[in-house]
Amino acid sequence: MPRQSKHSNELLEDLIIHVRAHSVLDDASEAGHRDRVLISNIWNSIAKVLKITDEDCKKAWKNLRDTFSKLRRENMHSISGQAAKKKSKWSFYQQLTFLEKYLQEKE
């Protein structure tokens, strides 16, 4: 894939859907979470479907997850009215709320 500074919203939405279908990527309590071969195979299959490299998939996912985590922390420490405004600004926030159950232990 040619270097792009940003992935398209459609590609990122598809990435979210595919990663969500493979909870082993984010759920440390799942047996396969530390299986490097399994995880690599999952990233390769997602990359193939999205027609990008597995490295681009992982980088985009890390960016999405990190952004969600940061916004979530900010929302947890802000007044409810301000939190509602912040949540609505980032288009992927609601799609990534499934990550909350995996992030609770770390925050």
Buried (B, 14 or more C-beta within 10 A) or exposed (E): EEEEEEBEEEBBBBBBEBBBEBBBBBBEEBEBBEEEEBBEEBBEBBBEEBEBBBEBBBEBBEEBBEBBBEBBEEBEEEEEEEBEEBBEEBEBBEBBEBBEEBBEEEE
